[in-house]
Amino acid sequence: MTPSDLQAVLVLGAVFSALGLISVVLYRREFRRYDDMLVQRPDVREFLTHWPSRPWLEAWRIGSWLALILGVVALIVGSFVLWQGWVV
């Protein structure tokens, strides 16, 4: 693994970690905002039962956690390779 390959892994790990964290924060904010909006409506059945489901919120949650996990793994692997001195 050349130094430029290692830099690419570390940069991609940092980017994916940052995007994952940002997405997690945005997901939580959007979920709370949606629930707050439903509470203010006269009919709160949807708020209490969470039906109909909102698949776009679940997709956002899953994607953000995947990006965060991939970024952290890339950072760990890149740091381990750098620490071991396996750069050729």
N, C-alpha and C positions, 0 to 999 in steps of 0.2 A: 504494500500500500504506500503510495507516494504521499508526500506532504500535501499536495493539492487535493488528493482524494480524501485525506483526513480532514482537511479544512472544509471540504464540501459536506462531509458527514456531520461535522460539528455545526455548520451553518444551517443545514437542513433540520437538524435536531432542535436548534434554538428557534427556528422559524415555526416548526410544527408545535413546539411547546408553547410559544407565545400565542399562536392562533388557537390552540386548544384552550388555553386559559381564558382568552378573550371570549371564545364561543361559550364556555361554561358560564361566565359572568352574564353574557347577553341572554343565554337561555333562561337562567334563573330570573333575570329582570323581566323578560317577556312573560314567563309563566306567572309571576306575581301580578304583573300588570293585567293580564287576562283574567285572573281570578278576582282581582279587585274590581274590574269592570263588570263581571258577572254578579258580584255581591250587590252592586248598586241597582241592578235591574229588579223589577217587581217579581219576576218569576225566577226563583233561585234553584229550580230543579236541576238545571245544567251544572250549576256550581256544586251542588251537593252530590250528584251522581257521577259527574264528569262524563256524561253521555250527551251528545255524541263525542266520540274520541277525537282528539286533535293529533293526527299522525305527523304533522309538520313539526310539532313541538318535540315529539319522541325522536324523530330523525335528527333534529338539531342536537338533542342531548347525546345521542349515541355517536354522532359524528364528531362532536367536540371532545368527548372522552377518548375516542380512538385517536384523534390528532394529538391529544395531550400524551397519551401512552406511547405512541410512535416517536414523538419528539423526545421524550425522556429516555426511551431505550436507545435512540440514536446518540443522544448526548453521553449516556453511560458507556456505550460501546466505543465511541470516539475518544472519550477521556481515558478509558482503559487502554486502548491501543497507544495513545500518546504517552501514558504513564509507563507502559511496559517497554517503550522504545522500539516498537516493531516497525517504525517508519523506515522505509528503505530509501 
